[in-house]
Protein backbone atom coordinates (compact mmCIF):
# COMPACT_ATOMS: atom_id res chain seq x y z
CA UNK A 1 0.00 0.00 0.00
CA UNK A 2 1.29 3.43 -0.85
CA UNK A 3 0.05 6.05 1.60
CA UNK A 4 0.36 9.49 0.01
CA UNK A 5 -1.03 12.97 0.59
CA UNK A 6 -3.72 12.64 -2.05
CA UNK A 7 -6.49 13.24 0.45
CA UNK A 8 -7.95 16.66 -0.20
CA UNK A 9 -10.97 16.45 2.07
CA UNK A 10 -11.57 19.99 3.28
CA UNK A 11 -12.86 18.69 6.60
CA UNK A 12 -9.32 17.75 7.68
CA UNK A 13 -6.49 20.27 8.04
CA UNK A 14 -3.23 19.53 6.15
CA UNK A 15 -1.29 18.83 9.36
CA UNK A 16 -3.88 16.20 10.41
CA UNK A 17 -3.71 14.60 6.95
CA UNK A 18 0.08 14.36 7.24
CA UNK A 19 -0.20 12.79 10.69
CA UNK A 20 -2.81 10.31 9.48
CA UNK A 21 -0.67 9.40 6.47
CA UNK A 22 2.23 8.66 8.80
CA UNK A 23 0.06 6.56 11.13
CA UNK A 24 -1.53 4.59 8.31
CA UNK A 25 1.84 3.86 6.74
CA UNK A 26 3.06 2.56 10.08
CA UNK A 27 -0.04 0.39 10.46
CA UNK A 28 0.56 -1.04 7.00
CA UNK A 29 4.24 -1.78 7.56
CA UNK A 30 3.80 -3.05 11.12
CA UNK A 31 0.17 -4.16 11.57
CA UNK A 32 -1.15 -5.01 15.05
CA UNK A 33 -1.82 -8.68 15.68
CA UNK A 34 -5.11 -9.75 14.15
CA UNK A 35 -5.85 -6.37 12.54
CA UNK A 36 -5.63 -5.41 8.87
CA UNK A 37 -6.23 -1.77 7.97
CA UNK A 38 -7.79 -0.88 4.60
CA UNK A 39 -7.06 2.65 3.43
CA UNK A 40 -8.58 4.89 0.80
CA UNK A 41 -5.78 7.30 -0.08
CA UNK A 42 -8.29 9.82 -1.37
CA UNK A 43 -10.32 10.01 1.83
CA UNK A 44 -8.81 9.63 5.28
CA UNK A 45 -12.06 10.47 7.04
CA UNK A 46 -13.24 6.85 6.69
CA UNK A 47 -10.86 4.07 7.69
CA UNK A 48 -11.76 0.41 7.36
CA UNK A 49 -10.21 -2.48 9.27
CA UNK A 50 -10.65 -6.24 9.35
CA UNK A 51 -10.40 -7.66 12.87
CA UNK A 52 -9.77 -11.35 13.50
CA UNK A 53 -11.76 -12.89 16.32
CA UNK A 54 -9.35 -13.62 19.19
CA UNK A 55 -8.61 -17.26 19.98
CA UNK A 56 -10.56 -18.69 22.90
CA UNK A 57 -13.55 -16.39 22.37
CA UNK A 58 -16.90 -17.03 20.64
CA UNK A 59 -15.58 -14.87 17.80
CA UNK A 60 -12.67 -17.16 16.99
CA UNK A 61 -12.33 -18.24 13.33
CA UNK A 62 -14.20 -15.15 12.16
CA UNK A 63 -13.08 -11.86 10.60
CA UNK A 64 -15.15 -8.75 11.35
CA UNK A 65 -15.03 -5.60 9.22
CA UNK A 66 -15.38 -2.27 10.99
CA UNK A 67 -14.91 1.40 10.14
CA UNK A 68 -13.77 4.51 11.91
CA UNK A 69 -15.34 7.85 10.97
CA UNK A 70 -13.16 10.88 11.63
CA UNK A 71 -14.92 14.19 12.23
CA UNK A 72 -13.71 17.58 10.99
CA UNK A 73 -12.15 18.40 14.39
CA UNK A 74 -10.24 15.15 14.76
CA UNK A 75 -8.12 14.49 16.81
CA UNK A 76 -9.71 16.89 19.30
CA UNK A 77 -12.84 14.75 19.18
CA UNK A 78 -12.76 10.94 19.01
CA UNK A 79 -13.62 8.95 15.89
CA UNK A 80 -16.86 7.03 15.78
CA UNK A 81 -16.61 3.26 15.39
CA UNK A 82 -19.02 0.89 13.66
CA UNK A 83 -19.00 -2.83 12.92
CA UNK A 84 -20.12 -3.54 9.38
CA UNK A 85 -20.18 -7.30 10.01
CA UNK A 86 -23.08 -8.42 12.16
CA UNK A 87 -21.89 -9.53 15.58
CA UNK A 88 -23.56 -10.57 18.83
CA UNK A 89 -21.79 -8.51 21.50
CA UNK A 90 -22.96 -6.47 24.50
CA UNK A 91 -21.02 -3.34 23.52
CA UNK A 92 -21.94 -3.37 19.83
CA UNK A 93 -25.43 -2.29 18.89
CA UNK A 94 -27.50 -4.12 16.29
CA UNK A 95 -26.80 -1.08 14.07
CA UNK A 96 -23.06 -1.76 14.46
CA UNK A 97 -22.25 1.22 16.68
CA UNK A 98 -19.40 0.54 19.12
CA UNK A 99 -19.63 1.62 22.74
CA UNK A 100 -16.24 1.85 24.43
CA UNK A 101 -14.89 4.51 26.78
CA UNK A 102 -11.82 5.13 24.64
CA UNK A 103 -14.10 6.50 21.93
CA UNK A 104 -16.09 8.55 24.44
CA UNK A 105 -15.14 10.00 27.82
CA UNK A 106 -11.61 8.52 27.91
CA UNK A 107 -10.58 9.95 24.56
CA UNK A 108 -7.27 11.76 24.40
CA UNK A 109 -6.02 13.59 21.28
CA UNK A 110 -2.65 11.93 21.80
CA UNK A 111 -4.15 8.46 21.26
CA UNK A 112 -3.46 7.16 17.78
CA UNK A 113 -5.41 4.92 15.44
CA UNK A 114 -3.37 1.88 16.50
CA UNK A 115 -4.53 2.31 20.09
CA UNK A 116 -8.16 2.66 19.03
CA UNK A 117 -8.05 -0.51 16.92
CA UNK A 118 -6.37 -2.50 19.68
CA UNK A 119 -9.02 -1.39 22.18
CA UNK A 120 -11.79 -2.52 19.83
CA UNK A 121 -10.19 -5.95 19.40
CA UNK A 122 -9.72 -6.26 23.17
CA UNK A 123 -13.44 -5.58 23.50
CA UNK A 124 -14.03 -8.95 21.78
CA UNK A 125 -11.96 -10.60 24.51
CA UNK A 126 -13.48 -8.82 27.48
CA UNK A 127 -16.96 -7.32 26.96
CA UNK A 128 -18.46 -4.84 29.42
CA UNK A 129 -22.11 -5.87 29.89
CA UNK A 130 -22.68 -3.07 32.41
CA UNK A 131 -22.61 -0.51 29.57
CA UNK A 132 -24.36 -2.61 26.95
CA UNK A 133 -25.75 -1.27 23.70
CA UNK A 134 -27.14 -4.71 22.93
CA UNK A 135 -29.21 -5.36 26.05
CA UNK A 136 -30.04 -8.94 25.11
CA UNK A 137 -26.36 -9.84 24.75
CA UNK A 138 -25.46 -7.99 27.96
CA UNK A 139 -28.16 -9.70 30.02
CA UNK A 140 -27.35 -13.10 28.57
CA UNK A 141 -23.64 -12.66 29.32
CA UNK A 142 -24.38 -11.86 32.97
CA UNK A 143 -26.95 -14.60 33.51
CA UNK A 144 -25.88 -17.47 31.27
CA UNK A 145 -22.48 -17.25 29.63
CA UNK A 146 -22.84 -20.57 27.78
CA UNK A 147 -26.00 -19.37 26.09
CA UNK A 148 -24.35 -16.04 25.25
CA UNK A 149 -21.33 -17.83 23.77
CA UNK A 150 -23.60 -20.10 21.73
CA UNK A 151 -25.39 -17.07 20.22
CA UNK A 152 -22.10 -15.30 19.53
CA UNK A 153 -20.63 -18.37 17.81
CA UNK A 154 -23.79 -18.71 15.73
CA UNK A 155 -23.51 -15.11 14.52
CA UNK A 156 -19.81 -15.64 13.84
CA UNK A 157 -20.44 -18.75 11.76
CA UNK A 158 -23.21 -17.06 9.72
CA UNK A 159 -21.99 -13.49 9.22
CA UNK A 160 -18.23 -13.28 9.81
CA UNK A 161 -15.69 -13.53 7.02
CA UNK A 162 -13.38 -16.53 7.02
CA UNK A 163 -9.75 -16.00 8.08
CA UNK A 164 -6.93 -16.70 5.64
CA UNK A 165 -5.33 -19.20 8.05
CA UNK A 166 -2.27 -16.99 8.59
CA UNK A 167 -1.75 -18.44 12.02
CA UNK A 168 -1.43 -21.96 10.58
CA UNK A 169 1.28 -21.02 8.12
CA UNK A 170 4.06 -21.83 10.55
CA UNK A 171 2.60 -25.24 11.43
CA UNK A 172 2.08 -26.11 7.76
CA UNK A 173 5.61 -25.01 6.98
CA UNK A 174 6.99 -27.18 9.79
CA UNK A 175 4.93 -30.15 8.68
CA UNK A 176 6.14 -29.68 5.11
CA UNK A 177 9.73 -29.48 6.29
CA UNK A 178 9.32 -32.63 8.33
CA UNK A 179 7.69 -34.36 5.36
CA UNK A 180 10.58 -33.34 3.10
CA UNK A 181 13.08 -34.69 5.64
CA UNK A 182 11.22 -37.99 5.77
CA UNK A 183 11.19 -38.17 1.98
CA UNK A 184 14.92 -37.43 1.72
CA UNK A 185 15.67 -40.01 4.40
CA UNK A 186 13.57 -42.56 2.55
CA UNK A 187 15.27 -41.73 -0.75
CA UNK A 188 18.74 -41.99 0.76
CA UNK A 189 17.89 -45.31 2.37
CA UNK A 190 16.61 -46.60 -0.97
CA UNK A 191 19.79 -45.51 -2.75
CA UNK A 192 22.09 -46.94 -0.07
CA UNK A 193 22.82 -50.70 -0.40
CA UNK A 194 21.24 -52.55 2.45
CA UNK A 195 23.65 -54.09 4.98
CA UNK A 196 23.11 -57.62 6.23
CA UNK A 197 21.69 -57.81 9.70
CA UNK A 198 24.18 -57.91 12.51
CA UNK A 199 24.70 -61.32 14.09
CA UNK A 200 25.23 -61.55 17.81
CA UNK A 201 28.24 -63.33 19.26
CA UNK A 202 26.14 -66.03 20.86
CA UNK A 203 24.24 -66.63 17.61
CA UNK A 204 27.47 -66.89 15.65
CA UNK A 205 28.93 -69.23 18.24
CA UNK A 206 25.94 -71.52 18.02
CA UNK A 207 26.00 -71.42 14.22
CA UNK A 208 29.71 -72.30 13.91
CA UNK A 209 30.06 -74.42 17.04
CA UNK A 210 32.92 -72.25 18.34
CA UNK A 211 33.61 -69.50 20.83
CA UNK A 212 34.44 -66.35 18.88
CA UNK A 213 36.58 -65.09 21.75
CA UNK A 214 38.84 -68.17 21.55
CA UNK A 215 41.72 -67.52 19.12
CA UNK A 216 42.69 -71.25 18.94
CA UNK A 217 39.47 -73.20 18.95
CA UNK A 218 39.47 -76.91 19.70
CA UNK A 219 38.43 -78.88 16.62
CA UNK A 220 37.08 -82.37 17.10
CA UNK A 221 36.99 -83.42 13.44
CA UNK A 222 40.49 -84.72 12.40
CA UNK A 223 40.08 -83.76 8.76
CA UNK A 224 38.96 -80.28 9.64
CA UNK A 225 41.78 -80.02 12.18
CA UNK A 226 44.35 -81.12 9.59
CA UNK A 227 43.02 -78.59 7.10
CA UNK A 228 43.18 -75.87 9.71
CA UNK A 229 46.73 -76.84 10.65
CA UNK A 230 47.77 -76.78 7.01
CA UNK A 231 46.21 -73.33 6.62
CA UNK A 232 48.10 -72.07 9.66
CA UNK A 233 51.34 -73.60 8.38
CA UNK A 234 50.78 -71.88 5.05
CA UNK A 235 50.14 -68.57 6.80
CA UNK A 236 53.16 -69.02 9.07
CA UNK A 237 55.34 -70.42 6.29
CA UNK A 238 57.63 -67.42 5.74
CA UNK A 239 58.20 -66.97 9.46
CA UNK A 240 58.83 -70.70 10.00
CA UNK A 241 61.44 -70.83 7.22
CA UNK A 242 63.33 -67.99 8.84
CA UNK A 243 63.99 -69.97 12.02
CA UNK A 244 66.40 -72.62 10.52
CA UNK A 245 68.14 -69.97 8.42
CA UNK A 246 68.90 -67.95 11.54
CA UNK A 247 70.14 -71.11 13.30
CA UNK A 248 72.56 -71.89 10.45
CA UNK A 249 73.93 -68.38 10.69
CA UNK A 250 74.53 -68.81 14.42
CA UNK A 251 76.33 -72.12 13.87
CA UNK A 252 78.53 -70.60 11.19
CA UNK A 253 79.45 -67.74 13.54
CA UNK A 254 80.36 -70.20 16.32
CA UNK A 255 82.63 -72.17 13.97
CA UNK A 256 84.43 -69.02 12.85
CA UNK A 257 84.93 -67.98 16.46
CA UNK A 258 86.44 -71.41 17.29
CA UNK A 259 88.91 -70.99 14.45
CA UNK A 260 90.05 -67.76 16.03
HUNORKA-V289279 format. One record per residue. N is the residue number from 1. PSI is psi in radians with two decimals (999 if undefined). NEAR is the number of other ideal C-beta (glycine too) atoms within 12 Angstrom. D_FIRST is the distance of its C-alpha to the first C-alpha in Angstrom with 2 decimals. Layout:
N & PSI & NEAR & D_FIRST
N & PSI & NEAR & D_FIRST
This chain:
1 & 2.38 & 17 & 0.00
2 & 1.87 & 12 & 3.76
3 & 2.04 & 27 & 6.25
4 & -3.07 & 19 & 9.49
5 & 0.67 & 22 & 13.02
6 & -0.43 & 17 & 13.33
7 & 2.18 & 28 & 14.75
8 & 0.33 & 16 & 18.46
9 & 2.14 & 23 & 19.88
10 & -0.26 & 12 & 23.33
11 & -0.35 & 20 & 23.63
12 & 2.28 & 28 & 21.46
13 & 2.72 & 20 & 22.75
14 & -0.67 & 16 & 20.73
15 & -0.60 & 13 & 21.06
16 & -0.68 & 29 & 19.64
17 & -0.74 & 29 & 16.59
18 & -0.72 & 18 & 16.08
19 & -0.73 & 25 & 16.67
20 & -0.72 & 38 & 14.28
21 & -0.71 & 27 & 11.43
22 & -0.78 & 21 & 12.55
23 & -0.77 & 32 & 12.92
24 & -0.64 & 37 & 9.61
25 & -0.72 & 24 & 7.98
26 & -0.70 & 21 & 10.84
27 & -0.57 & 30 & 10.47
28 & -0.71 & 24 & 7.10
29 & -0.52 & 15 & 8.85
30 & 1.30 & 13 & 12.15
31 & 2.54 & 26 & 12.30
32 & 2.71 & 27 & 15.90
33 & 2.22 & 18 & 18.01
34 & 0.23 & 30 & 17.93
35 & 2.25 & 35 & 15.23
36 & 2.05 & 27 & 11.82
37 & 2.37 & 37 & 10.27
38 & 2.12 & 26 & 9.09
39 & 2.43 & 31 & 8.29
40 & 1.87 & 21 & 9.91
41 & -0.40 & 23 & 9.31
42 & -0.15 & 15 & 12.93
43 & 1.78 & 23 & 14.50
44 & -0.04 & 39 & 14.07
45 & -0.26 & 27 & 17.45
46 & 2.07 & 29 & 16.34
47 & 2.19 & 40 & 13.92
48 & 2.64 & 29 & 13.88
49 & 2.47 & 37 & 14.01
50 & 2.19 & 31 & 15.48
51 & 2.17 & 44 & 18.24
52 & 2.35 & 36 & 20.16
53 & 2.22 & 36 & 23.89
54 & 2.54 & 28 & 25.32
55 & 2.52 & 18 & 27.77
56 & 0.10 & 12 & 31.39
57 & 2.90 & 30 & 30.86
58 & -0.15 & 34 & 31.65
59 & 0.08 & 41 & 27.94
60 & 2.56 & 24 & 27.27
61 & 0.39 & 24 & 25.74
62 & 2.62 & 34 & 24.06
63 & 2.25 & 32 & 20.59
64 & 2.19 & 45 & 20.85
65 & 2.35 & 28 & 18.50
66 & 2.98 & 42 & 19.04
67 & 2.63 & 32 & 18.09
68 & 2.26 & 42 & 18.76
69 & 2.10 & 26 & 20.43
70 & 2.23 & 34 & 20.66
71 & 3.02 & 20 & 23.95
72 & -0.42 & 17 & 24.86
73 & 0.34 & 16 & 26.33
74 & 2.42 & 33 & 23.50
75 & 0.23 & 28 & 23.63
76 & -0.57 & 17 & 27.42
77 & 2.61 & 19 & 27.39
78 & 2.72 & 30 & 25.38
79 & 2.82 & 40 & 22.76
80 & 2.38 & 29 & 24.14
81 & 2.45 & 39 & 22.88
82 & 2.45 & 29 & 23.43
83 & 2.24 & 41 & 23.15
84 & -0.45 & 27 & 22.48
85 & 2.31 & 30 & 23.68
86 & 2.37 & 28 & 27.41
87 & 2.51 & 44 & 28.51
88 & 1.81 & 40 & 31.96
89 & 2.42 & 49 & 31.77
90 & -0.63 & 34 & 34.19
91 & 0.22 & 36 & 31.72
92 & 2.06 & 39 & 29.76
93 & 2.85 & 26 & 31.76
94 & -0.39 & 19 & 32.22
95 & -0.19 & 16 & 30.29
96 & -0.16 & 26 & 27.28
97 & 2.43 & 24 & 27.83
98 & 2.31 & 42 & 27.25
99 & 1.88 & 33 & 30.09
100 & 2.47 & 39 & 29.39
101 & -0.53 & 21 & 30.98
102 & -0.57 & 30 & 27.80
103 & 0.17 & 34 & 26.87
104 & -1.89 & 21 & 30.48
105 & -0.41 & 11 & 33.21
106 & 0.18 & 14 & 31.41
107 & 2.47 & 25 & 28.53
108 & 2.27 & 18 & 28.04
109 & -0.35 & 15 & 25.95
110 & -0.20 & 12 & 25.00
111 & 2.35 & 24 & 23.26
112 & 3.12 & 28 & 19.48
113 & -0.62 & 39 & 17.09
114 & -0.79 & 29 & 16.94
115 & -0.76 & 27 & 20.72
116 & -0.82 & 41 & 20.88
117 & -0.67 & 41 & 18.74
118 & -0.66 & 26 & 20.83
119 & -0.73 & 35 & 23.98
120 & -0.74 & 46 & 23.20
121 & -0.65 & 36 & 22.71
122 & -0.48 & 26 & 25.89
123 & -0.50 & 36 & 27.65
124 & -0.41 & 40 & 27.41
125 & -0.75 & 24 & 29.26
126 & 1.59 & 18 & 31.85
127 & 2.83 & 35 & 32.68
128 & 1.54 & 26 & 35.07
129 & -0.30 & 26 & 37.64
130 & -0.48 & 15 & 39.68
131 & 0.94 & 21 & 37.23
132 & 2.42 & 27 & 36.42
133 & -0.51 & 30 & 35.02
134 & 1.67 & 32 & 35.84
135 & -0.63 & 19 & 39.51
136 & -0.81 & 24 & 40.16
137 & -0.71 & 33 & 37.48
138 & -0.80 & 27 & 38.65
139 & -0.73 & 18 & 42.29
140 & -0.67 & 25 & 41.66
141 & -0.68 & 29 & 39.73
142 & -0.60 & 18 & 42.69
143 & -0.62 & 13 & 45.41
144 & 1.57 & 16 & 44.19
145 & -0.69 & 20 & 41.00
146 & -0.70 & 13 & 41.43
147 & -0.70 & 19 & 41.61
148 & -0.80 & 29 & 38.58
149 & -0.63 & 23 & 36.58
150 & -0.78 & 18 & 37.86
151 & -0.77 & 28 & 36.67
152 & -0.71 & 36 & 33.22
153 & -0.65 & 23 & 32.87
154 & -0.81 & 19 & 34.12
155 & -0.72 & 28 & 31.49
156 & -0.80 & 31 & 28.78
157 & -0.56 & 21 & 30.13
158 & -0.79 & 16 & 30.40
159 & -0.54 & 24 & 27.40
160 & 2.63 & 33 & 24.60
161 & 2.79 & 24 & 21.88
162 & 2.38 & 19 & 22.39
163 & 2.81 & 24 & 20.40
164 & 0.28 & 14 & 18.94
165 & 0.64 & 13 & 21.49
166 & -0.64 & 19 & 19.17
167 & -0.33 & 18 & 22.09
168 & -0.05 & 15 & 24.41
169 & -0.79 & 13 & 22.57
170 & -0.77 & 12 & 24.59
171 & -0.73 & 13 & 27.83
172 & -0.72 & 14 & 27.32
173 & -0.75 & 14 & 26.57
174 & -0.73 & 13 & 29.73
175 & -0.72 & 14 & 31.76
176 & -0.73 & 15 & 30.73
177 & -0.80 & 14 & 31.67
178 & -0.69 & 14 & 34.94
179 & -0.73 & 14 & 35.61
180 & -0.67 & 14 & 35.12
181 & -0.76 & 14 & 37.50
182 & -0.71 & 14 & 40.03
183 & -0.74 & 14 & 39.82
184 & -0.63 & 14 & 40.33
185 & -0.72 & 14 & 43.20
186 & -0.74 & 13 & 44.75
187 & -0.74 & 12 & 44.44
188 & -0.62 & 12 & 45.99
189 & -0.53 & 13 & 48.77
190 & -0.58 & 11 & 49.48
191 & -0.31 & 10 & 49.70
192 & 2.26 & 10 & 51.88
193 & 2.39 & 8 & 55.60
194 & 2.41 & 8 & 56.74
195 & 2.54 & 8 & 59.24
196 & 2.63 & 6 & 62.39
197 & 2.52 & 7 & 62.50
198 & 2.52 & 8 & 64.00
199 & 2.27 & 14 & 67.60
200 & 2.80 & 11 & 68.86
201 & -0.75 & 15 & 71.97
202 & -0.68 & 13 & 74.01
203 & -0.76 & 12 & 73.06
204 & -0.68 & 15 & 73.98
205 & -0.75 & 16 & 77.22
206 & -0.66 & 13 & 78.18
207 & -0.67 & 12 & 77.33
208 & -0.04 & 16 & 79.39
209 & 0.44 & 15 & 82.05
210 & 2.91 & 20 & 81.48
211 & 2.05 & 15 & 79.96
212 & -0.29 & 17 & 77.10
213 & -0.23 & 11 & 77.77
214 & 2.07 & 13 & 81.37
215 & -0.39 & 9 & 81.64
216 & 1.35 & 12 & 85.19
217 & 2.59 & 18 & 85.29
218 & 2.21 & 13 & 88.66
219 & 2.18 & 19 & 89.30
220 & -0.51 & 11 & 91.94
221 & 2.10 & 12 & 92.24
222 & -0.74 & 10 & 94.72
223 & -0.77 & 11 & 93.27
224 & -0.71 & 17 & 89.75
225 & -0.73 & 16 & 91.09
226 & -0.71 & 13 & 92.95
227 & -0.69 & 14 & 89.87
228 & -0.70 & 20 & 87.83
229 & -0.71 & 16 & 90.56
230 & -0.68 & 14 & 90.70
231 & -0.72 & 14 & 86.93
232 & -0.67 & 18 & 87.18
233 & -0.66 & 15 & 90.13
234 & -0.69 & 14 & 88.15
235 & -0.62 & 12 & 85.22
236 & 0.08 & 14 & 87.59
237 & -0.97 & 13 & 89.78
238 & -0.69 & 11 & 88.88
239 & -0.68 & 14 & 89.23
240 & -0.65 & 14 & 92.51
241 & -0.39 & 14 & 94.04
242 & -0.49 & 13 & 93.34
243 & -0.94 & 14 & 95.58
244 & -0.58 & 12 & 98.96
245 & -0.76 & 14 & 98.02
246 & -0.63 & 14 & 97.45
247 & -0.72 & 13 & 100.76
248 & -0.69 & 14 & 102.68
249 & -0.73 & 14 & 101.27
250 & -0.74 & 14 & 102.46
251 & -0.72 & 14 & 105.92
252 & -0.68 & 14 & 106.19
253 & -0.70 & 14 & 105.29
254 & -0.74 & 13 & 107.95
255 & -0.72 & 12 & 110.59
256 & -0.58 & 11 & 109.81
257 & -0.62 & 10 & 110.03
258 & -0.64 & 9 & 113.45
259 & -0.61 & 8 & 114.69
260 & 999 & 7 & 113.83
